[in-house]
């Protein structure tokens, strides 16, 4: 940890050409901006670790063809403008002046391919993390670079950035020929804020262009997609300052020309927000996607089972993730299918009804799946419906199905030898006590709800901003929030879920050929 603190101190000290920063003795606030899939969130944090204000703006996803998921980067900037203005207005209402803000940190949805031309113009809509069009290109990249799994620690999957670029090269060659820079979503926002092409290790790790152990771009993988280092942003550790706010942007929002730090991909930023910076700490995130995240003591990998092995947002740290593409989003879909007004009402119906022997089973693969199947063709299925099945039963089936899918991923991750001594629940889905207890029973692990668990990656982004400006250690800047509630597994219910898990896994195995067909 002493080495880590020294590294962060060095990063904070190397700010050539930057305006004078706030010092540790002055009052200061830190903004975290998180560019999600369904919205952009802005958060204001003070040095006492208190969140002083939040604001958000919605986003939508376009699906022009089956398996495709895209967004227009111009919508990201409009959402950023809206959320940032609302955040500053909320701060002003508390007597917090814009001049008190010391730095901005960024986090965002990972893997998205934002393609820019010679004048930084956007060449086509961004291809998102949950886009499944590039399965054939994954196989081709692994053929071109036979040791890609050893280099990246990961299996090539359609969600990652590298196969997306190969798809563009093959299907939109006129676009590919114009590409001069490839940026991840949050790093495109950085370009608008500072004019810099930069990224951080944790987000760049999800491109599959990185040599994960060396924490640097991999020349063989770039070459395999027809790219060079010149197409890539510069790489920085999460707390490092990458640039300062453009003069016109600063003037528009009444801010100083404050530094912007590298930040992190959404999951790493979420972990920073929950103080997950040491080996043995884990996080279960229930958002649009579902993620089991474990900080590790070094570079580990299990690519054969689609476990993600990435750099963490702090120097010389790594983490593992199991990722399911649809988690809480399955609840939204089931509510729509059943005509229930909203997810809150759906959860109330589920709790009132409870699980029983006749509850159907559900495969939660609305948009394909990553860990452990790496199957973009997989689809959601309700199985075992009869004449007595109602909305409450489908709700319980959905809750259980997502939990069983998460447990599959936990098993794949722990096959690396990594294990979480404590698991924190985060994300919108974590607010349901009923679902939290069900997940504890399915996984047979104690799950913890902590203060601020619904704040998301924006909190981690703000914490990284503070580290970049103040040079403080992760221990000082990233305290673990207090536990609000513990969900202790019930072994009897766990045995029932284990019996149902056999059928859950059997269903996928038997239906897989049908999905492919």
Protein Blocks (a to p, Z undefined) as FASTA:
>chain_A
ZZmmmmmmmmmmmcghiacdddfkbccddddddddfkbccdddddfkopafbdcdddddd
ddfbghiacddfklmmmmmmmmmmmmmmmmmmnopafklpgbdcddddehiacdddfkop
afbdcddfklcklmmmmmmmmmmmmmlmmmnopacdfkbmklmmmmmmmmmmmlmmmpmb
dcdfklmmmmmmnopacddfklmmmnopacfklopacfklmmmnopafklpccdddfklc
fbdcdfklmmmnopacddddebiafklmmmmmnopabghiacddddfbdcdddddfbdcd
dfknopacdddfbehiacdddddfblklmmmmmmmmnopablmlmmmmmmmnopafklcc
ddfbfnopfbfnlpakbccddehiafklcfklmmmmmmmmmmmmmmmmmmmmmmnopacf
bdcdedjklmpmklmmmmmmmnopacdddehklnojmlmmmmmmmmmmnopafklmmccc
ddfbdcdddfklmmmmmmmmmmmmmmmmmmmmmmmZZ
